[in-house]
């Protein structure tokens, strides 16, 4: 890692991490258009969301500096795209980084781990719905990680008095050979 980029560890999110996760997300809700929520969820609501993801065995991860694993720099999670059996291998990903650590590789580390976990779980397609078509950082991150632009949903959101688009990006994950998993263990 360079001096500008901290050495990171990406690990599962635990309940004791949720206060910081909630604060990071609240910042994005109140100051940006990456999410179309207009009121930040409470810690109780964030805990319910985390529990719903964790109970299904889906990934919800946080990034921390190696020097301080209790300090949360960002989080990412994935949920099944739609609650129907036919969508069982298609997931939607989300990633949020603390405002002081943007463009330091935190989002890339989080999404890399998320994609790895999803691939190992047999997920085939990962979708990203990027709020606000001007969200260049998120588009760049997803492009760097192999996502491709598949469309724009025009004027589907409204926040801060502006009509907003949503960019849809998609990545196909390679199939995992079951023998690879057993030899990696």
C-alpha positions in Angstrom: 0.0 0.0 0.0 1.1 3.5 -0.7 1.4 6.1 2.1 -2.0 7.6 0.9 -3.8 4.3 1.0 -4.1 2.5 4.3 -3.6 -1.3 4.5 -7.1 -2.7 4.9 -8.8 -5.7 6.3 -12.3 -6.6 5.1 -14.3 -8.7 7.5 -17.9 -9.6 8.3 -19.9 -6.8 9.9 -20.7 -7.5 13.6 -23.5 -5.9 15.6 -20.9 -3.7 17.5 -20.0 -2.2 14.1 -23.5 -1.0 13.3 -23.3 2.4 15.1 -20.5 3.4 12.8 -22.2 1.8 9.8 -25.3 3.8 10.6 -23.3 7.1 10.9 -21.6 6.5 7.5 -24.9 5.8 5.8 -26.6 8.8 7.5 -23.9 11.0 6.0 -24.8 9.7 2.5 -28.5 10.0 3.1 -28.2 13.6 4.3 -25.6 14.9 1.9 -25.6 12.9 -1.3 -27.7 11.3 -4.0 -26.1 7.9 -4.0 -29.1 6.7 -2.0 -32.6 8.0 -2.5 -33.5 7.7 1.2 -34.2 11.2 2.6 -34.3 10.3 6.3 -31.4 8.3 7.8 -32.4 5.1 9.3 -32.1 4.8 13.1 -29.6 2.5 14.7 -32.5 0.1 15.4 -33.6 0.2 11.8 -30.0 -0.4 10.6 -29.7 -3.3 13.0 -32.9 -4.8 11.5 -31.5 -4.4 8.0 -28.2 -6.0 8.9 -30.0 -8.9 10.7 -32.1 -9.6 7.7 -29.0 -9.9 5.5 -27.0 -11.9 8.0 -29.8 -14.3 8.8 -30.0 -15.3 5.1 -26.3 -15.9 5.0 -25.7 -13.1 2.5 -22.6 -11.0 2.8 -22.4 -7.8 4.8 -18.8 -6.6 5.2 -16.9 -3.7 6.7 -13.4 -2.4 5.9 -11.0 -1.3 8.6 -7.3 -0.3 8.7 -5.1 -3.3 9.6 -3.7 -1.1 12.4 -7.2 -0.7 14.0 -9.7 -3.4 13.1 -12.4 -1.7 15.3 -12.4 1.5 13.1 -14.9 1.2 10.3 -14.1 3.0 7.1 -16.9 1.7 5.0 -19.4 -1.1 4.4 -20.9 -3.2 1.6 -23.6 -5.8 1.4 -25.6 -7.7 -1.1 -29.2 -8.9 -1.2 -31.1 -11.1 -3.6 -32.4 -8.9 -6.4 -36.0 -10.0 -6.1 -37.7 -12.3 -3.6 -38.6 -15.0 -6.2 -36.9 -18.3 -6.8 -35.9 -17.5 -10.4 -33.8 -14.6 -9.0 -31.8 -16.9 -6.6 -28.5 -16.3 -8.3 -28.9 -12.6 -9.1 -28.0 -10.1 -6.3 -27.9 -6.3 -5.9 -24.8 -4.8 -4.3 -24.4 -1.7 -2.2 -21.3 0.0 -1.0 -20.8 3.1 1.2 -17.5 4.7 2.3 -16.9 7.1 5.1 -16.5 10.7 3.7 -12.9 11.0 5.0 -11.7 7.9 3.3 -13.2 8.2 -0.2 -10.9 7.4 -3.1 -8.4 5.5 -0.9 -9.3 2.0 -2.1 -11.9 1.3 0.6 -14.8 0.8 -1.8 -12.7 -1.4 -4.1 -11.6 -3.6 -1.2 -15.1 -3.9 0.0 -16.6 -4.7 -3.4 -13.8 -7.1 -4.2 -14.5 -9.2 -1.1 -18.3 -8.9 -1.7 -17.9 -10.2 -5.3 -15.6 -13.0 -4.1 -18.1 -14.1 -1.5 -21.0 -14.0 -3.9 -19.1 -16.0 -6.5 -18.3 -18.7 -3.9 -22.0 -18.8 -3.0 -23.0 -19.5 -6.6 -24.3 -16.1 -7.5 -24.1 -15.5 -11.3 -25.2 -11.9 -11.8 -24.6 -8.8 -9.6 -26.4 -5.6 -10.2 -25.6 -2.1 -9.1 -28.2 0.6 -9.0 -26.2 3.9 -8.9 -28.2 6.8 -7.6 -27.7 9.9 -9.6 -26.3 9.6 -13.1 -23.6 12.2 -12.1 -22.1 9.8 -9.4 -18.8 9.5 -11.3 -16.9 7.8 -8.4 -19.4 5.0 -8.1 -19.5 4.5 -11.9 -15.7 4.4 -12.0 -15.5 1.9 -9.1 -18.0 -0.5 -10.7 -16.4 -0.2 -14.1 -13.0 -1.0 -12.6 -14.4 -4.1 -11.0 -15.8 -5.4 -14.3 -19.4 -4.1 -14.2 -20.9 -3.0 -17.5 -23.4 -0.2 -18.0 -26.8 -1.8 -19.0 -29.1 1.2 -18.8 -30.5 4.4 -17.2 -33.7 4.7 -15.4 -34.7 8.3 -16.2 -36.1 10.7 -13.5 -37.1 7.9 -11.1 -36.0 9.7 -8.0 -36.3 13.1 -6.5 -34.0 14.5 -3.8 -32.8 18.0 -2.9 -35.4 19.4 -5.3 -33.9 17.6 -8.3 -35.2 14.8 -10.5 -32.6 12.0 -10.6 -31.7 9.1 -12.8 -30.4 5.7 -11.7 -27.6 4.0 -13.6 -27.8 0.3 -13.8 -24.6 -1.7 -14.0 -24.2 -5.5 -14.1 -21.4 -8.0 -13.7 -21.5 -11.7 -14.5 -19.5 -13.8 -12.0 -17.5 -16.8 -13.2 -18.8 -20.2 -12.2 -16.8 -21.8 -9.4 -15.5 -25.3 -10.0 -16.4 -27.4 -6.8 -12.9 -28.9 -7.0 -11.3 -25.5 -6.7 -13.1 -24.8 -3.5 -12.0 -28.1 -1.9 -8.4 -27.6 -2.9 -8.4 -24.0 -1.6 -9.6 -25.1 1.8 
